[in-house]
Amino acid sequence: MTAPLRCAVLDDFQGAATTLADWSPVTARGVEVVSYPDHLADEDALAARLAGYDILVTLRERVPFPASLLERLPRLKLLVASGMRNSVIDYAAAGRAGVTVCGTASSSTPPVELTWALLLGLARGIVTENTALREGGPWQQTVGADLHGRRLGLLGLGKTGSRVARIGLAFGMEVTAWSQNLTKERAEAEGATLAPSKEALLAGSDFVSVHLALGERTRGLIGAAELALMRPTAYLVNTSRSAIVDQEALLEALRNGRIAGAGLDVFDTEPLPAGHPLRTAPNLLATPHLGYVTRANYATYYGEAVEDVLAFLDGAPVRVLP
């Protein structure tokens, strides 16, 4: 007798997978669906937990699937990852193991909104002032940084960066942008000025926001030398990928007051370990990788994950990666 198929949904911290999508068409096909609300970083623990599953649904790039893990999942036949790009799945190893990898759509709107939440929070000292107000502290401690008339420097002007640029213009900011392939015409089409170099953008901006994909050319793009170019009154925001900004160099810049502050939504290790120095770094406004975490985005992720599973069961996989 054939064992029933089993599907695991990983890192479902908020229980959103089963509340924002209807899995009944999957369970009606005899598939058992189990949602895990915790994160396992240890590969041995992951292999032990997941060895009995035929289908896995993973959120973004939170869980790496290298060859060493895939080889320990003998039943796995379908891996669904939210989004259509994933740098932590070994596609070649998945192919060798006979595992189909599928993705889902993803909106760039939520990361745009969180970028501005961080930038505005930094500029107006929201956390400091809210904490003081709630705890009976001093009335007014900070002097806010103006946006109107200041320069917003964008590293990357793609789908997300261009939307950030338009909001900056609405605030009355001067917007400049740079990336290795960005042209003057493309920048001007979004209302931005092309910076002559990365260094010029960093040196001349009051706010710098990172909107680049992680790759060989962008890994470590912002290190100690680049941070030293920024004005001591300038702020850095990164909602893209942690490895684009050297974490240790940023910590030192914050500790030494080299820049006015930073806003982070991405980290080298996620979840960020308890006691990590970034948790107590001065002038840092940080969120636990919430850029894509909205109701509409999760409804898309998990709704299309259901579609991916059903299509696979029908023998016609959709949104196959890479």
LUMVEX-40478 format. One record per residue (C-alpha): residue number from 0; residue in one letter; chain; x, y, z. Coordinates in Angstrom, 3 decimals, m for minus. Last residue first. Example, Ala and Ser with C-alpha at 12.3 -4.5 7.8 and 13.67 -1.06 7.14 Angstrom:
% residues 2
<resi 1 resn s chain A px 13.670 py m1.060 pz 7.140>
<resi 0 resn a chain A px 12.300 py m4.500 pz 7.800>
% end
This chain:
% residues 322
<resi 321 resn p chain A px 15.337 py 28.259 pz m12.163>
<resi 320 resn l chain A px 12.732 py 27.277 pz m11.248>
<resi 319 resn v chain A px 9.376 py 25.871 pz m12.441>
<resi 318 resn r chain A px 6.442 py 28.286 pz m12.337>
<resi 317 resn v chain A px 4.011 py 25.467 pz m13.148>
<resi 316 resn p chain A px 4.290 py 21.685 pz m12.845>
<resi 315 resn a chain A px 2.097 py 19.557 pz m15.171>
<resi 314 resn g chain A px 1.824 py 16.041 pz m13.683>
<resi 313 resn d chain A px m1.535 py 16.687 pz m12.016>
<resi 312 resn l chain A px 0.085 py 16.378 pz m8.578>
<resi 311 resn f chain A px 2.594 py 18.997 pz m9.691>
<resi 310 resn a chain A px m0.199 py 21.335 pz m10.762>
<resi 309 resn l chain A px m1.907 py 20.870 pz m7.394>
<resi 308 resn v chain A px 1.307 py 21.619 pz m5.485>
<resi 307 resn d chain A px 2.078 py 24.719 pz m7.535>
<resi 306 resn e chain A px m1.488 py 26.006 pz m7.159>
<resi 305 resn v chain A px m1.250 py 25.607 pz m3.372>
<resi 304 resn a chain A px 2.071 py 27.466 pz m3.458>
<resi 303 resn e chain A px 0.271 py 30.121 pz m5.512>
<resi 302 resn g chain A px m2.126 py 30.769 pz m2.651>
<resi 301 resn y chain A px 0.745 py 30.573 pz m0.191>
<resi 300 resn y chain A px 2.853 py 33.251 pz m1.775>
<resi 299 resn t chain A px m0.016 py 35.414 pz m3.039>
<resi 298 resn a chain A px m1.821 py 35.445 pz 0.313>
<resi 297 resn y chain A px 1.556 py 36.145 pz 1.913>
<resi 296 resn n chain A px 2.027 py 39.194 pz m0.301>
<resi 295 resn a chain A px m1.455 py 40.521 pz 0.397>
<resi 294 resn r chain A px m1.180 py 40.002 pz 4.144>
<resi 293 resn t chain A px 2.238 py 41.601 pz 4.424>
<resi 292 resn v chain A px 5.679 py 40.210 pz 5.229>
<resi 291 resn y chain A px 7.887 py 41.052 pz 2.224>
<resi 290 resn g chain A px 10.073 py 43.629 pz 3.943>
<resi 289 resn l chain A px 9.647 py 42.129 pz 7.412>
<resi 288 resn h chain A px 13.181 py 40.783 pz 7.764>
<resi 287 resn p chain A px 13.264 py 41.056 pz 11.581>
<resi 286 resn t chain A px 13.259 py 44.890 pz 11.841>
<resi 285 resn a chain A px 16.158 py 47.169 pz 12.761>
<resi 284 resn l chain A px 16.624 py 50.832 pz 13.621>
<resi 283 resn l chain A px 20.290 py 51.310 pz 14.500>
<resi 282 resn n chain A px 21.611 py 54.454 pz 16.163>
<resi 281 resn p chain A px 23.703 py 52.482 pz 18.639>
<resi 280 resn a chain A px 24.100 py 48.719 pz 18.196>
<resi 279 resn t chain A px 22.223 py 46.675 pz 20.803>
<resi 278 resn r chain A px 20.654 py 43.941 pz 18.660>
<resi 277 resn l chain A px 23.469 py 44.324 pz 16.132>
<resi 276 resn p chain A px 25.874 py 42.912 pz 18.702>
<resi 275 resn h chain A px 24.150 py 39.482 pz 18.609>
<resi 274 resn g chain A px 23.031 py 38.521 pz 22.121>
<resi 273 resn a chain A px 20.155 py 36.417 pz 20.876>
<resi 272 resn p chain A px 20.879 py 35.224 pz 17.362>
<resi 271 resn l chain A px 19.365 py 37.105 pz 14.394>
<resi 270 resn p chain A px 16.806 py 34.826 pz 12.785>
<resi 269 resn e chain A px 18.448 py 34.959 pz 10.342>
<resi 268 resn t chain A px 22.220 py 35.145 pz 10.075>
<resi 267 resn d chain A px 23.878 py 37.677 pz 7.760>
<resi 266 resn f chain A px 21.055 py 40.126 pz 8.422>
<resi 265 resn v chain A px 18.266 py 41.897 pz 6.544>
<resi 264 resn d chain A px 15.733 py 44.548 pz 7.608>
<resi 263 resn l chain A px 18.247 py 47.218 pz 8.508>
<resi 262 resn g chain A px 17.999 py 50.968 pz 9.093>
<resi 261 resn a chain A px 21.222 py 52.815 pz 9.806>
<resi 260 resn g chain A px 22.375 py 55.828 pz 11.769>
<resi 259 resn a chain A px 24.196 py 59.145 pz 11.829>
<resi 258 resn i chain A px 27.332 py 57.810 pz 10.158>
<resi 257 resn r chain A px 30.864 py 57.599 pz 11.555>
<resi 256 resn g chain A px 29.428 py 57.639 pz 15.060>
<resi 255 resn n chain A px 32.152 py 55.233 pz 16.190>
<resi 254 resn r chain A px 29.747 py 52.479 pz 17.230>
<resi 253 resn l chain A px 27.669 py 52.948 pz 14.096>
<resi 252 resn a chain A px 30.658 py 52.841 pz 11.746>
<resi 251 resn e chain A px 32.053 py 49.839 pz 13.619>
<resi 250 resn l chain A px 28.798 py 47.936 pz 13.264>
<resi 249 resn l chain A px 28.642 py 48.825 pz 9.571>
<resi 248 resn a chain A px 32.148 py 47.445 pz 9.026>
<resi 247 resn e chain A px 31.203 py 44.227 pz 10.807>
<resi 246 resn q chain A px 28.078 py 43.799 pz 8.679>
<resi 245 resn d chain A px 29.731 py 44.422 pz 5.320>
<resi 244 resn v chain A px 26.834 py 45.684 pz 3.201>
<resi 243 resn i chain A px 25.773 py 43.695 pz 0.121>
<resi 242 resn a chain A px 25.791 py 40.565 pz 2.300>
<resi 241 resn s chain A px 22.614 py 41.658 pz 4.083>
<resi 240 resn r chain A px 20.351 py 41.530 pz 1.046>
<resi 239 resn s chain A px 17.746 py 44.111 pz 0.043>
<resi 238 resn t chain A px 16.187 py 46.130 pz 2.873>
<resi 237 resn n chain A px 19.301 py 48.192 pz 3.580>
<resi 236 resn v chain A px 19.030 py 51.782 pz 4.800>
<resi 235 resn l chain A px 22.032 py 54.049 pz 5.416>
<resi 234 resn y chain A px 21.781 py 57.454 pz 7.110>
<resi 233 resn a chain A px 23.906 py 60.569 pz 6.669>
<resi 232 resn t chain A px 24.944 py 63.187 pz 9.261>
<resi 231 resn p chain A px 28.511 py 61.842 pz 9.515>
<resi 230 resn r chain A px 28.665 py 62.150 pz 5.703>
<resi 229 resn m chain A px 29.457 py 58.962 pz 3.858>
<resi 228 resn l chain A px 32.904 py 58.256 pz 2.430>
<resi 227 resn a chain A px 33.981 py 56.228 pz 5.451>
<resi 226 resn l chain A px 31.093 py 53.840 pz 4.755>
<resi 225 resn e chain A px 32.677 py 53.063 pz 1.377>
<resi 224 resn a chain A px 36.089 py 52.295 pz 2.844>
<resi 223 resn a chain A px 34.594 py 50.150 pz 5.612>
<resi 222 resn g chain A px 32.532 py 48.062 pz 3.238>
<resi 221 resn i chain A px 29.616 py 48.592 pz 0.868>
<resi 220 resn l chain A px 29.803 py 46.346 pz m2.201>
<resi 219 resn g chain A px 30.500 py 43.332 pz 0.006>
<resi 218 resn r chain A px 28.600 py 41.060 pz m2.404>
<resi 217 resn t chain A px 27.416 py 43.263 pz m5.269>
<resi 216 resn r chain A px 29.486 py 41.997 pz m8.192>
<resi 215 resn e chain A px 29.319 py 38.324 pz m7.191>
<resi 214 resn g chain A px 25.582 py 38.517 pz m6.729>
<resi 213 resn l chain A px 22.951 py 39.898 pz m4.387>
<resi 212 resn a chain A px 20.229 py 41.893 pz m6.126>
<resi 211 resn l chain A px 20.366 py 45.623 pz m5.543>
<resi 210 resn h chain A px 18.069 py 48.096 pz m3.782>
<resi 209 resn v chain A px 20.224 py 49.741 pz m1.094>
<resi 208 resn s chain A px 19.141 py 53.099 pz 0.357>
<resi 207 resn v chain A px 21.442 py 56.029 pz 1.073>
<resi 206 resn f chain A px 20.168 py 59.143 pz 2.862>
<resi 205 resn d chain A px 21.997 py 62.483 pz 3.021>
<resi 204 resn s chain A px 23.863 py 61.724 pz m0.170>
<resi 203 resn g chain A px 27.019 py 63.261 pz m1.644>
<resi 202 resn a chain A px 29.786 py 60.985 pz m0.436>
<resi 201 resn l chain A px 27.852 py 57.779 pz m1.029>
<resi 200 resn l chain A px 26.742 py 58.782 pz m4.522>
<resi 199 resn a chain A px 30.215 py 59.970 pz m5.481>
<resi 198 resn e chain A px 31.754 py 56.686 pz m4.317>
<resi 197 resn k chain A px 29.278 py 54.615 pz m6.284>
<resi 196 resn s chain A px 30.216 py 56.575 pz m9.363>
<resi 195 resn p chain A px 29.087 py 59.330 pz m11.733>
<resi 194 resn a chain A px 25.689 py 59.509 pz m10.003>
<resi 193 resn l chain A px 22.822 py 59.269 pz m12.490>
<resi 192 resn t chain A px 20.160 py 61.839 pz m11.656>
<resi 191 resn a chain A px 16.699 py 60.595 pz m10.787>
<resi 190 resn g chain A px 13.230 py 61.354 pz m12.121>
<resi 189 resn e chain A px 12.551 py 57.729 pz m13.039>
<resi 188 resn a chain A px 13.135 py 58.293 pz m16.764>
<resi 187 resn e chain A px 16.214 py 60.299 pz m15.786>
<resi 186 resn a chain A px 17.832 py 57.201 pz m14.300>
<resi 185 resn r chain A px 17.108 py 55.098 pz m17.382>
<resi 184 resn e chain A px 18.507 py 57.767 pz m19.707>
<resi 183 resn k chain A px 21.672 py 58.247 pz m17.661>
<resi 182 resn t chain A px 22.310 py 54.512 pz m17.728>
<resi 181 resn l chain A px 22.452 py 52.003 pz m14.881>
<resi 180 resn n chain A px 24.614 py 48.939 pz m15.479>
<resi 179 resn q chain A px 26.974 py 49.120 pz m12.497>
<resi 178 resn s chain A px 24.434 py 50.746 pz m10.246>
<resi 177 resn w chain A px 23.912 py 54.353 pz m9.282>
<resi 176 resn a chain A px 21.080 py 56.673 pz m8.339>
<resi 175 resn t chain A px 20.436 py 60.273 pz m7.398>
<resi 174 resn v chain A px 17.208 py 61.696 pz m6.038>
<resi 173 resn e chain A px 16.754 py 65.280 pz m4.875>
<resi 172 resn m chain A px 14.038 py 65.200 pz m2.248>
<resi 171 resn g chain A px 10.719 py 67.032 pz m2.359>
<resi 170 resn f chain A px 8.844 py 64.357 pz m0.431>
<resi 169 resn a chain A px 7.099 py 63.351 pz m3.678>
<resi 168 resn l chain A px 10.545 py 62.965 pz m5.256>
<resi 167 resn g chain A px 11.498 py 60.507 pz m2.537>
<resi 166 resn i chain A px 8.299 py 58.587 pz m3.217>
<resi 165 resn r chain A px 9.229 py 58.333 pz m6.902>
<resi 164 resn a chain A px 12.723 py 57.112 pz m6.033>
<resi 163 resn v chain A px 11.451 py 54.361 pz m3.740>
<resi 162 resn r chain A px 9.338 py 53.136 pz m6.637>
<resi 161 resn s chain A px 12.394 py 53.139 pz m8.919>
<resi 160 resn g chain A px 14.425 py 51.242 pz m6.326>
<resi 159 resn t chain A px 11.878 py 48.455 pz m6.048>
<resi 158 resn k chain A px 11.527 py 47.609 pz m9.744>
<resi 157 resn g chain A px 15.113 py 48.469 pz m10.589>
<resi 156 resn l chain A px 17.041 py 51.581 pz m9.640>
<resi 155 resn g chain A px 19.948 py 50.211 pz m7.638>
<resi 154 resn l chain A px 22.079 py 51.935 pz m5.024>
<resi 153 resn l chain A px 19.783 py 54.866 pz m4.388>
<resi 152 resn g chain A px 21.026 py 58.180 pz m3.018>
<resi 151 resn l chain A px 18.417 py 60.494 pz m1.521>
<resi 150 resn r chain A px 19.575 py 64.103 pz m1.358>
<resi 149 resn r chain A px 17.920 py 66.659 pz 0.895>
<resi 148 resn g chain A px 15.588 py 69.459 pz m0.213>
<resi 147 resn h chain A px 12.646 py 68.079 pz 1.702>
<resi 146 resn l chain A px 13.757 py 65.166 pz 3.867>
<resi 145 resn d chain A px 14.677 py 67.008 pz 7.049>
<resi 144 resn a chain A px 16.494 py 65.268 pz 9.889>
<resi 143 resn g chain A px 14.660 py 65.432 pz 13.187>
<resi 142 resn v chain A px 16.000 py 66.969 pz 16.370>
<resi 141 resn t chain A px 15.881 py 64.400 pz 19.151>
<resi 140 resn q chain A px 15.108 py 64.345 pz 22.848>
<resi 139 resn q chain A px 11.607 py 65.736 pz 23.086>
<resi 138 resn w chain A px 9.756 py 65.376 pz 26.429>
<resi 137 resn p chain A px 12.156 py 63.452 pz 28.659>
<resi 136 resn g chain A px 11.098 py 59.978 pz 29.835>
<resi 135 resn g chain A px 7.757 py 58.821 pz 31.133>
<resi 134 resn e chain A px 8.099 py 55.298 pz 29.768>
<resi 133 resn r chain A px 5.596 py 55.612 pz 26.921>
<resi 132 resn l chain A px 6.829 py 59.044 pz 25.832>
<resi 131 resn a chain A px 10.487 py 58.075 pz 26.114>
<resi 130 resn t chain A px 9.961 py 54.905 pz 24.052>
<resi 129 resn n chain A px 8.022 py 56.814 pz 21.393>
<resi 128 resn e chain A px 10.744 py 59.473 pz 21.151>
<resi 127 resn t chain A px 13.612 py 57.020 pz 20.779>
<resi 126 resn v chain A px 11.719 py 54.778 pz 18.359>
<resi 125 resn i chain A px 10.516 py 57.652 pz 16.176>
<resi 124 resn g chain A px 13.828 py 59.495 pz 15.894>
<resi 123 resn r chain A px 12.469 py 61.574 pz 13.000>
<resi 122 resn a chain A px 14.955 py 60.681 pz 10.273>
<resi 121 resn l chain A px 15.441 py 57.126 pz 11.499>
<resi 120 resn g chain A px 11.760 py 56.269 pz 11.588>
<resi 119 resn l chain A px 11.282 py 57.970 pz 8.227>
<resi 118 resn l chain A px 13.988 py 55.845 pz 6.631>
<resi 117 resn l chain A px 12.798 py 52.653 pz 8.289>
<resi 116 resn a chain A px 9.151 py 53.129 pz 7.326>
<resi 115 resn w chain A px 10.282 py 54.277 pz 3.879>
<resi 114 resn t chain A px 12.130 py 51.061 pz 3.228>
<resi 113 resn l chain A px 9.191 py 49.146 pz 4.704>
<resi 112 resn e chain A px 6.845 py 50.603 pz 2.083>
<resi 111 resn v chain A px 9.176 py 49.818 pz m0.785>
<resi 110 resn p chain A px 9.682 py 46.274 pz 0.537>
<resi 109 resn p chain A px 5.869 py 45.792 pz 0.570>
<resi 108 resn t chain A px 5.383 py 47.095 pz m3.014>
<resi 107 resn s chain A px 7.811 py 44.776 pz m4.805>
<resi 106 resn s chain A px 5.181 py 42.046 pz m5.036>
<resi 105 resn s chain A px 6.047 py 38.360 pz m5.269>
<resi 104 resn a chain A px 4.835 py 35.647 pz m7.642>
<resi 103 resn t chain A px 5.469 py 32.023 pz m6.785>
<resi 102 resn g chain A px 8.240 py 29.503 pz m7.282>
<resi 101 resn c chain A px 8.709 py 25.857 pz m8.249>
<resi 100 resn v chain A px 11.521 py 23.334 pz m7.748>
<resi 99 resn t chain A px 11.085 py 19.754 pz m9.009>
<resi 98 resn v chain A px 13.190 py 17.217 pz m7.121>
<resi 97 resn g chain A px 14.619 py 14.249 pz m9.036>
<resi 96 resn a chain A px 17.702 py 14.047 pz m6.834>
<resi 95 resn r chain A px 19.997 py 15.073 pz m9.679>
<resi 94 resn g chain A px 17.710 py 18.001 pz m10.446>
<resi 93 resn a chain A px 17.720 py 19.131 pz m6.835>
<resi 92 resn a chain A px 21.515 py 18.932 pz m6.822>
<resi 91 resn a chain A px 21.659 py 21.155 pz m9.906>
<resi 90 resn y chain A px 19.161 py 23.575 pz m8.396>
<resi 89 resn d chain A px 21.161 py 24.059 pz m5.213>
<resi 88 resn i chain A px 18.678 py 26.293 pz m3.394>
<resi 87 resn v chain A px 20.091 py 29.224 pz m1.425>
<resi 86 resn s chain A px 20.020 py 31.882 pz m4.171>
<resi 85 resn n chain A px 16.277 py 31.892 pz m4.765>
<resi 84 resn r chain A px 14.501 py 33.873 pz m7.468>
<resi 83 resn m chain A px 10.849 py 33.525 pz m8.474>
<resi 82 resn g chain A px 9.298 py 34.343 pz m5.117>
<resi 81 resn s chain A px 8.117 py 31.926 pz m2.450>
<resi 80 resn a chain A px 9.853 py 28.562 pz m2.685>
<resi 79 resn v chain A px 8.103 py 25.300 pz m3.499>
<resi 78 resn l chain A px 10.149 py 22.077 pz m3.339>
<resi 77 resn l chain A px 8.588 py 18.990 pz m4.921>
<resi 76 resn k chain A px 9.802 py 15.358 pz m4.972>
<resi 75 resn l chain A px 11.230 py 14.806 pz m1.495>
<resi 74 resn r chain A px 11.035 py 11.214 pz m0.287>
<resi 73 resn p chain A px 14.762 py 10.607 pz 0.106>
<resi 72 resn l chain A px 15.543 py 13.867 pz 1.933>
<resi 71 resn r chain A px 19.161 py 13.381 pz 2.999>
<resi 70 resn e chain A px 20.636 py 14.119 pz m0.436>
<resi 69 resn l chain A px 18.761 py 17.433 pz m0.442>
<resi 68 resn l chain A px 20.582 py 18.464 pz 2.729>
<resi 67 resn s chain A px 24.133 py 17.926 pz 1.468>
<resi 66 resn a chain A px 23.206 py 19.271 pz m1.968>
<resi 65 resn p chain A px 22.375 py 22.650 pz m0.447>
<resi 64 resn f chain A px 18.825 py 23.682 pz 0.460>
<resi 63 resn p chain A px 19.207 py 26.855 pz 2.506>
<resi 62 resn v chain A px 16.233 py 27.834 pz 4.688>
<resi 61 resn r chain A px 15.316 py 31.546 pz 4.916>
<resi 60 resn e chain A px 15.690 py 32.283 pz 1.230>
<resi 59 resn r chain A px 12.019 py 33.127 pz 0.527>
<resi 58 resn l chain A px 9.675 py 31.017 pz 2.628>
<resi 57 resn t chain A px 9.836 py 27.263 pz 2.087>
<resi 56 resn v chain A px 7.090 py 24.855 pz 1.035>
<resi 55 resn l chain A px 8.194 py 21.213 pz 1.094>
<resi 54 resn i chain A px 6.604 py 18.235 pz m0.636>
<resi 53 resn d chain A px 7.309 py 14.502 pz m0.243>
<resi 52 resn y chain A px 7.962 py 14.609 pz 3.502>
<resi 51 resn g chain A px 9.386 py 11.978 pz 5.858>
<resi 50 resn a chain A px 12.973 py 13.217 pz 5.797>
<resi 49 resn l chain A px 11.893 py 16.713 pz 6.834>
<resi 48 resn r chain A px 12.383 py 16.659 pz 10.602>
<resi 47 resn a chain A px 15.558 py 14.573 pz 10.659>
<resi 46 resn a chain A px 17.098 py 16.493 pz 7.769>
<resi 45 resn l chain A px 16.279 py 19.804 pz 9.414>
<resi 44 resn a chain A px 17.812 py 18.744 pz 12.729>
<resi 43 resn d chain A px 20.979 py 17.596 pz 10.971>
<resi 42 resn e chain A px 21.094 py 20.823 pz 8.966>
<resi 41 resn d chain A px 20.933 py 23.049 pz 12.054>
<resi 40 resn a chain A px 19.108 py 26.324 pz 11.401>
<resi 39 resn l chain A px 15.652 py 25.118 pz 12.404>
<resi 38 resn h chain A px 13.002 py 27.825 pz 12.427>
<resi 37 resn d chain A px 9.707 py 27.494 pz 14.295>
<resi 36 resn p chain A px 6.040 py 27.723 pz 13.327>
<resi 35 resn y chain A px 5.955 py 24.417 pz 11.391>
<resi 34 resn s chain A px 2.867 py 23.783 pz 9.243>
<resi 33 resn v chain A px 1.825 py 20.215 pz 8.356>
<resi 32 resn v chain A px m0.213 py 19.334 pz 5.258>
<resi 31 resn e chain A px m1.269 py 15.697 pz 4.673>
<resi 30 resn v chain A px m1.994 py 15.086 pz 0.999>
<resi 29 resn g chain A px m5.004 py 12.914 pz 0.144>
<resi 28 resn r chain A px m6.156 py 14.931 pz m2.854>
<resi 27 resn a chain A px m8.744 py 16.661 pz m0.663>
<resi 26 resn t chain A px m5.793 py 17.840 pz 1.459>
<resi 25 resn v chain A px m4.540 py 19.808 pz m1.537>
<resi 24 resn p chain A px m7.905 py 21.309 pz m2.523>
<resi 23 resn s chain A px m8.403 py 22.110 pz 1.189>
<resi 22 resn w chain A px m5.237 py 24.206 pz 1.403>
<resi 21 resn d chain A px m7.055 py 27.534 pz 1.266>
<resi 20 resn a chain A px m4.593 py 30.378 pz 1.769>
<resi 19 resn l chain A px m4.277 py 33.250 pz 4.248>
<resi 18 resn t chain A px m5.006 py 31.232 pz 7.413>
<resi 17 resn t chain A px m2.914 py 28.115 pz 6.735>
<resi 16 resn a chain A px 0.223 py 29.855 pz 5.592>
<resi 15 resn a chain A px m0.222 py 32.759 pz 7.980>
<resi 14 resn g chain A px 0.483 py 30.806 pz 11.166>
<resi 13 resn q chain A px 2.604 py 33.784 pz 12.255>
<resi 12 resn f chain A px 5.980 py 32.030 pz 12.306>
<resi 11 resn d chain A px 5.302 py 29.686 pz 9.380>
<resi 10 resn d chain A px 8.979 py 28.834 pz 9.115>
<resi 9 resn l chain A px 8.452 py 25.773 pz 6.906>
<resi 8 resn v chain A px 5.295 py 24.329 pz 5.343>
<resi 7 resn a chain A px 5.549 py 20.543 pz 5.218>
<resi 6 resn c chain A px 3.663 py 18.359 pz 2.727>
<resi 5 resn r chain A px 3.005 py 14.609 pz 3.098>
<resi 4 resn l chain A px 1.868 py 12.162 pz 0.443>
<resi 3 resn p chain A px m0.002 py 9.077 pz 1.665>
<resi 2 resn a chain A px 1.985 py 5.822 pz 1.862>
<resi 1 resn t chain A px 1.376 py 3.411 pz m1.019>
<resi 0 resn m chain A px 0.000 py 0.000 pz 0.000>
% end
